Amino acid sequence: MSESSPCCAGDVRGGITGSVPAADPALDADPAAGHDPRPLPERAAPQRRGLLPIAGGAFTMGDHFGEGYPADGELPLHPVELSPYLIAPTPVTNAQFATFVKASGWVTDAEDLGVSAVFHLAYAGQRRHVLHQVASTPWWLAVRGADWRHPEGPDSDVATRQNHPVVHVSWRDAQAYCAWSGTVLPTEAQWEHAARGGLDGARYPWGDELTPRGRWRTNIWQGTFPTTNTLDDGHLTTAPVKTYAPNGHGLHQTSGNVWEWCADWFSPTWYAESPRRDPTGPDAPREGAELRVMRGGSYLCHASYCHRYRVAARSSNGPDAAAANIGFRVANPL
């Protein structure tokens, strides 16, 4: 595998090119200009409802097959011991996020910015809503009006996708949901331990074979990325959160479907520095690279481009980044 490869999660703040010109000059506002951060909702009392108890214990964290991108820092393999914890069986759904927004009045970063990243084959809106292509990954379009309610742009909605994972949510949006719901984001170590489902060292949550007995167990890209998706698994974008069987711990879709935010700051050297007991990631971001960990891969991952649907795979993005394939699940101490 190459030294590094761009993650399949987009971010309109990560560099814009004018190769798809706006039809209306008013759309030329710079989406990288930023915005004032909003205070998080008041933190609710810790909640256990709907979360699965995980006994904790020891496992070996990292890439057991040498298949990762070196720049992602999936090595060295290292032992980790976790205290018991709770974690959600699925990512947060559109229905759950709608309840939060209705109760709290929260406005997501994508809504505040007015633009978010949409995959080019999924976009079905009018050309005038497309601001630009993302420079380094031109299959991502910066689309005005794309947000969690309108995942493919302003002409789309989630009315028939209430049980799909919410997308176009930033790390800050996930933190706001957690504060309101009395939960937290899982640490990266908790996420990987839970995602493995008791299969220490396996490539995927169900074992080492991608399609056992010819059956898809995850929602990823099939075909030639990024132009042709054969839809062998039935999905171009998100799938309902319980589409595939759960792993040994009862978690659904810890491989593919949507990237999931973790609590930790990202560092490619962290595995060489990590403490053995209950690691929580670096105390501060790397200088010049304020990135948070994302795990699990998404419906856009493909072995030829972004082989990060393996359970050991890591990626990262800025805390205010949002895209059509980024979501999250929640956790809590036990």
N, C-alpha and C positions, 0 to 999 in steps of 0.2 A: 504494500500500500504506500502511496506517496507520502512525503514528509508532512504535508498538511492538505486539507481540502476545505473549501467553504462549507459552513453548516447549511442545511437546507431550510433554516428559519430566516425569514427576511426581517429587515429593519429599514424603514424609509429614512432614518437619520444617518444610516451608514454610508451615504454617498449617493448622489443623484446625478443622472445624466439626462440631457434634453433630447435623447434620441426618439422619444415619443412626445412631440411638441404638444403643448396645450392648445386647444381650439379657442379658448377664451383667455386673453391676457390677464384677467383677474385671478387665474389659477396659478400664476407664477410665484405666489407667495412661498417663501422658503420654508419647507416643513422641518428643517433642522434648526429653526430659530429658537426653539425651546418654549417653555411656559413656566409659570410659577407653580411649584409643588403645593398641593392642597393638603390640609391636615387629615390624618387618618381618622376614621370613626372611633369613638370611645370604645375601648376594649371590653368585650363582654366576658362574663365568667366562663372558665374553661368548660367545654362541652365534650361529652363522650358519644352522644347519640349518632348512630350511623357509621361509627369508626370501628375498625377491626383491631382486637388486641393482638400484638405481636410479642412473643416471649422474649425477644432480644437474643443475646448469646453471641457466640463468636462466628466469624466467617472470614474468608480471604477476599479482600476487595481488590478489584482491578482486572486487567485483561489477561486471561489465562491462555490465550491462543496467539498472542503477538499480532493481532489483526488491527489494532488501533492506529490512529494517526499520531505520530510522536508529539506533535505540537499540542495535542489535547491532554497529554499527561496521564494516560491510563496505567502507567507503570511508575514505580515498581509495585508488584503484588505485595500486599502488606496485610497482616492480621488486624482485625477490628473486633472489639467487644462492645456490644450495645446493651444498655439497660432496656427493660421492657418499654414499649411505646404503643401508641394507637395510630392507625393510618386509614384513610378512606379507601374503600374498595374500588372506586372509580375516580376519574377526574371530575371536577365541578362541572355540572351541566348548565346549559342555557337556562333551564327552568330554575335551578338553584340560584344562579347569578341574577336572574330577573327579580327574584324575591329579595335579594340583598339590595339591589338598586332601588326597588320600590320603597323599601324600609329606610334606607340610608340617604337616598338622593345622590349617591356617588356618581361622579362623571369620570369615565375612564380616560387614560392618557390619549388613546386614539381619538376619542370624541373631542377632547379638549384641543388636540392638535388639528383635528379635522381631516386627517389622512392616515392611512395605514397600508400595509403591504398585502397584496392579493396575488395569487399565482395566476399567470397569464392565461392558462387554459380554463381556469375556473371563472374568470371575469366575464360577466354577461351584460354589463351595463353600457351606457352610452360613452362614446369616445371622449366627450368633453370632460368626463369625470377623471380621466387618466392624466395625472400630472406629468409623470416621468417613468422611465424604467430605472431600476436600481442599478448603479453603474457596474458593480462587480458581479452581479447575478441578474442579468437582464430578463430572466423569466419571472422576476418579481416586479409588479407594477405598483407604483405609489398612487393610490386611488382615493380621491376625495369622497368622503362619506362612508368609507369602509370602517366598520367598528363591530362590536360584539353582536349588535342587533342586525347588522348588514354585512355578513362575513365575506360576500363576494362583491361588495359595492352597494351603492344606495338603492339599486333596483332589486336587491335580494333581501331575504328576511329569515328568521328562525322559527316561524310559526309552526312548521312541520318538523322541526328539529329540536324539540324541547329536551330530548334525552341524548343529544349530542354534546360533546364537550364544548364549553364556552371557549372562544378564541378571541384574538385581538385584545388580549389582556396583558398588561405589563407586570413586572415584578411588584411594582408599587400597587397596582390594582389588586393583585393577589394578596398583598399584605393588608389592604383595606378590607377585603372580604374576610380574611382571617381574624382581624380585630373585631369585626361585627359579629362573626359566628363563634367567637371564643375558641378558635383553633390557631394553629401555626403552620407554616410550611415545613415539610420534613427536611431534616439535614440530608446532605448528599449520601452519607453513610446509611442513614435509615432508609432512604429511597432505594439504594441498590440492594440492601439486605432484604427489604420487603419485596422488591421486584423479582429477586431470584426465586422466591417461593420455596426456599429450602434446598434448592439445587445449587449448592456451592460449587463454583467453577464452571457452570454450564454457560453455553453461548447465549441462549435465549431463556425466557421464563419457563418454557416447557421442555427444554433439552438442547441438543446440539444441532439438530436437523431443522432447516427453515420450514419445510412443508412436510411434516410426517404423514405418511400414507397419502401424499399428494394433496393434503388439505392445508389451506391458508389458516394460520393462527394469529395473523397480525395484518394491519392495514398499512401497507407500504406501496411504493411504486412498482408496477410491472411494465416491462417494455423498454423503450429507449428514452432515457431522461435527457432533456425536459420536453420532448416533442410528442411522444406517443405513449399513452398509457393503455394497455390492453384490458385493464379493469378485471383481471382474473379474480381479484378478491371482492369485486363488486362495488368499489368505492373510488371516486376521483378525489374527493376531499374527505371530510370527517365521516366516521361511522358512529352509530349509537354506542354509548360507553360500555354496554354489555354484549356487544356483537360476538365476541369470542369468549371461549371458556376461561375461567379464572385460573391463576397459578396456584401453587400449593398453599399459599397463605390467603387465598381468596381475593386477590387483586386482579382486576381486569385491565388489559391493554397497557402494560408497562413496556411494551415494545410497539413502536409505530403509533399511528393515529395523531396524537399531538405531543409536542414537546411539553415537558412539565417543569415549572420553576422549582428550584430548591432554595433553602434558606441561605446557603453559603456564598461567600465571595469565591470567585474562580481564580485559581492559580495553576499553571501547568506543572509546577514543581511541588505541589502540595503533598502528593503521595509519599515523597521522600521525607517529608517533615511531619506528617500527621501523627498525633498521639494514638496510642492503641485503644484507649478507652473513650467512648462517646465523642468522637471528633466532631467539631462544628465548623470546620473550615478556617481559613486565615482570619486573623483579627481585623484586618483592613484590606482594602483592594490593592492590587499592584499599582505602582505609580504609573500614571498614564493609561491605565486599563481598568476602569471601574466596571467590572463584569460580574454578573451573577450566574451561578450554575444552572444549566438546563439538562434534563435527562429524558431518555426514552425514545428519541427519534420521532418521526412524524410520517404522515401519509405521502410525503415527498421523498423519503429516503430510498436510495437504491444502491446496490453494491458497487455500481460503476462510478458513483459520485459521492454519496454520503452514507457510508456503511455504519451509521450510528444508531441503528435499531438493535444492536447487540446490547445485552443488559449491562455490560461494563462500560459502554461508550459514554463519553462526556462531551458537553458543549457549553456555550456561554453566550450571553448577550447583555446589553446594557439594561439597567433596572427600569428605564422608561421605554424600552423597545416593545413593540407589539406587531403581530403578524397573524395571518389567517391560519397558522398551524402551531400557535403557542397557547397553552392552557396551564392548568395546575391541579394538583390534588392537595388535600389538607391532612394534618396530623395533629398529635398532641402527646405529651408525656403520659405515661400510664400511672 
